[in-house]
Amino acid sequence: MRFNTLAFLVGIVYGQTWSHLPDPRWTILLLPVVLIAWKRPSLRLLCFGALGLGWTVWRANMILAQNLPRDLESKDLKLTGVVVNIPIKKAYGWQFDFGPNPTQEWPNPGRLRLQWYEQPLEPLIPGQHWQLTVRLKPTQSLLNPGGFDYSSWLFQQQIRATGYVSLRSQPQLLQQPASLLNIDHWRYQLAKAIQQQLHHSPTQGIIIGLVIGEAQWITPRQQTVFKQTGTTHLIVISGSHISLVALLVFEITLRFWRYLGKPTLWLPAPYFAAVWGLLAAGFYALLAGFMVPTQRALIMLVVALSGILFTRRVMPSSILAFSLLIVLLWDPLAVLSLGFWLSFGAVAVIVYVLTNRRELKTSVLLKWGLDSWRTQIAVSLLVAIIFLAQFGYTPLSSLVANSIAIPWFGLVIVPLALFGAALVKLLPIIGGSALQLADYFMDALWVSLEWLANPHWMWYQAIPPWWAIVSALVGMLVLLLPRGFPAKWIGIIWLLPLFLTRTPYPQRGEVWFTLLDVGQGLAAVIRTQNYTLVYDTGAKWNDNSDIGQTVVVPFLRTQGIREIDKLLISHGDNDHIGGAQSLLKNLTVTEVITSVPEKFTQTNPVRLCQAGQYWRWDDVDFKILHPPAHYLANGNSRSCVLKIITAGGSLLLPGDIETAAESDLLNHAYSDLAADILIVPHHGSQTSSTEAFIQAVKPKIALFSVAYKNRFRLPNPEIVQRYHRYGIKTWTTASVGAIQFRLSASGISQPQLEKIARHRYWYD
């Protein structure tokens, strides 16, 4: 059973690596092959792998069939449907998921993620039926090394298009929700009730999240603290929360049934308690929105408690394997989620530790404490390895923080929060008191978590290669063997490559150039052997989110870069300077060079960008070509223009210069303009890229940094054609994601295009 399930998992994972899917009907052809091979035990694992592959292909094709037709992109569509989640208040309006009804143009529509940029006439409530005019586009994601793949996450959530509510025609509320039948309406009302009870508390969002599984009320600062202490799992309703509810109800009903006495003659107390434990866990999962993590947790719990209901003693590893099989049958796309690997990995490690421990002749309490400590160390080590592999960081305070927070959450805060939530509508005084008590204990814990959330206690490094990750997992298993097992110290040696392996870096005279995919804006990273320069930092969307935080910093950290030697900000437009403060806050920046020094405080050395500035790093030359001293123009035309020269090629980064600045460059820096790679000025706008400028630069490659289907309609088709007329190769970040080149003495490498490098079938 266990090996068959693993083979089924391997088949599913393999299917998710494909760049294109075959017609789902071919999976039917697998059945006779599987039936024939099934009779041979030696081929049974192969059969399970083939079944997993066929199952994931079938399910994925069903979701892809819901894609937005290309001819409906960016057009006004009148749709009717239902609000299917709790709307999220944003700085610009509201975000919500919408389940549209089929139309003649779109007979099999998928779930939509919509933005409503103005206050609706009626408050948005889950379960409402609306008629809306919307503008949609296929799900898109900024694709960068180390960045969050939003498109993959949307695919896993079965959301097949995003867009906004167009107000060209009046939205119509067709029907209010049937409150008794709509669980999301219950959740919405419960969140409002908790807010009323805790309206002055800074931690009310955490309590709401623990009850209904919604994180929208948790502040960005609180999310940062949970991240930096490795305790994020405590605010995501998952296996530990579902199991806690089931265990509490199981114990209470077990004691109650035994206390009654006679009923146990016809229904044993463990049966009665197991049924009620499952019912309570199921209700809690519904209350949490029945999200993917709660589905996994509930399935695992059902399998585990089935042993009690059917009076069968089952090995923990078999329970885990059967739970895994059911989860994969329920949702093969779960393997795309990091939470899937964390939850099953954590349970597998706990089973491994507890089944391999040596029995000690000691008190039950001490034995329980030792087991808890060993499992905590094991899970913390696993999470550290997974986080280093996925994100290139791990919080060093995680073990201490979890040792404090897990019992505090599990034994105090969560029970009080759930008890209060259960009574807040029926008995507001009692329910409110319990919620306030939970909030009080949350405040008390928060003091410790904030102290432990020290940025200096985060370990950052480049993402290690796959073989170092496998080596670390083997080392972890060796270290977790029972005390007295010979040569356990070898496990430490197996762990070392995870921390000691150095990622590739440029050789002397080389430049590694990366144009990041930042949507509508610009951010580029230039590396030499010992130095790093960042040119522009993309846009800032609001006080809590910007490209520097979400794209540039993660990219640098996955490359093992902790210090920026020069941060060059071309000019003051938001789409170029917006992410700068996040870089200054999260990384060491030696010097800032910019045409707008007034935008920066004096906490960092800031130098005015002027033509004639020059420096040399590792046999690579850097020149500022524009603006000259006393240049009068402001705005785009004052952009810093940077030329980078290596023995094998050159780069020109002109920012957002327009026709006037191009003319000035042609007059004062003509001999320096020639470059092999050009970042097209002003994102390919008609205000730039004159014929004379292109002829002077003579690039072989032109790169456009733009957003998909952006409102400025850039790059302008005429400008793209202008470059093509000169035989220049062009790429856009909107089409291929981040673009990387390596310039060395032997010339310019072929581009590495992030979308091609990680291409998956759902990107099409």
Buried (B, 14 or more C-beta within 10 A) or exposed (E): EBEBBBBBBBBBBEBBEBEEBEEBEEBEEBEEEBEEBBEEEEBBBBBBBBBBBBBBBBBBBEBBEBBBEEEBBEEEBEBBBBBBBBBBEBEEBBBBBBBBEEEEEBEEBBBBBBBBEEEBEEEBBBBBBBBBBBBBBBBBBBBBBBBBBBBBBBBBBEBBBBBBBBEEEEBBBEEEBEEEEBBBBBBBBBBEBBBEBBEEBBBBBBBBBBBBBBBBBBEEEBBEBBBBBBBBBBBBBBBBBBBBBBBBBBEBBBEBBBEEEEBBEEEBBBBBBBBBBBEBBBBBBBBBBBBBBBBBBBBBBBBBBBBBEEEEEEEBBBBBBBBBBBBBBEBBBBBBBEBBBBBBBBBBBBBBBEEEBEEEEEEEEEBEEEBEEBBBBBBBBBBBBBBBBBBBBBBBBBBBBBBBBBEBBBEBBBBBBBBBBBBBEEEBEBBBBBBBBBBBBBEEBBEBBBEBBEEEBBBBBBBBBEEBBBBBBBBBBBBBBEEEEEEBEEBEEBBEBBEEBEBEBBBEBBBBBBBBBBBBBBBBBBBBBEBBBBBBBBBBBEEEBBBBBBBBBBBBBBBBBEEBBBBBBBBBBBBBBBBBBBBBEBBEBEBBBBBBBEBBEEEBEBEBBBBEBEBEBBBBBBBBBBBBEEBEBEBBBBBBBBBBBBBBBBBBBBBBBBBEBBBBBBEEBEEBBBBBBBBBBBBBBBBBBBEEBBEBBEBBBBBBBBBBEEEEEBBBEEBBEBBEEBEBEBBBBBBBBBBBBBBBEEEBBEBBBBBEEBBBBBBE
